[in-house]
Amino acid sequence: MIPAHEKGAVDRRSARKPLAICADDFGMAPGISSGIIELARCDRLSAVSCLSRGRFFRQYAPALAGFPVDRGLHLNLTERLQDDEFSRPLSRLLLSCLTRQIDSSLITREVERQLDAFEGMFGKAPDFVDGHQHVHQFPVIRDCLIEVLRRRYPECLPWLRSTLPAALPTISAPYRLKASLIGYLGGSALKELGGQNGFRMNARLLGVYGFKGGAGEYCGLLDRWLAGACAGDLLMCHPAASVDGGVDFAGQRVAEYAVLSGAHFSQLLAQHAVEVRRLRHGHVELPQSGSS
């Protein structure tokens, strides 16, 4: 029998909402990578999405080994990170996918190459896969990705990131529209295809905004995201410990890091009864992709 004082602690933990918090773009630049490592060290993250062919991935990846976070592949098809890498500007890539004018063999080859680089560093399959600028959900790309993952990891499929939005009424209309647009570009199709093939996904995606407004804006958004979060949701973030030259939204990344590493973030988690938790089997049971 559980002692009364321990039972109370268990009840309080079970009453908290489990939420995955995933930092994207690990390996892109030093400030981004070092900031993510520090947040993982302080238990502010439960997942790290890696650009496995990023110029700084091999330098910083070993430091992630000891932290209890899911490590995933951030599939990149829009940034030229290596000279031999397949990449297209986002608008051109999207158009070629929507019209199905893209060569699927090129996509398959690049998915395989990035998975090889991930496995070469960590010695294991990724816990999950998502996409830089959400490309993993685009037509053609999602089919190639799921085929490769089923072939490579038939016994233990990684979870996939759903882009279907939470559509919280407390979030401003422009940010709700942006989140809906991201989901519209393949979120439902990926959820259906993933479900048909046995993949699990997060319930909803939080964290979409305009990458502006500094720490004050981001802190206010976090308050609203955490208030509206449900079990199985995923909050994506893009922190950096310092400004990296040539990186989009570099200043806002530093603002995100300042908030996520600060004491007020812990207070928000407690206020909204949220527990940062991994989205892997045995931590938070993921909803089946084909279910609502």
Secondary structure, 3 states (H helix, E strand, C coil): CCCHHHHHHHHHHHCCEEEEEEEEEECCCHHHHHHHHHHHHCCCCCEEEECCCCCCHHHHHHHHCCCCCEEEEEECCCCCCCCCCCCCCHHHHHHHHHCCCCCHHHHHHHHHHHHHHHHHHHCCCCCEEEEHHHHHHCCCHHHHHHHHHHHHCCCCCCEECCCCECCCCCCCHHHHHHHHHHHHCCHHHHHHHHHHCCCEECCCEECCCCCCCHHHHHHHHHHHHHHHCCCCCEEEECCCCCCCCCCCCHHHHHHHHHHHCCHHHHHHHHHCCEEECCCCCCCCCCCECCCC
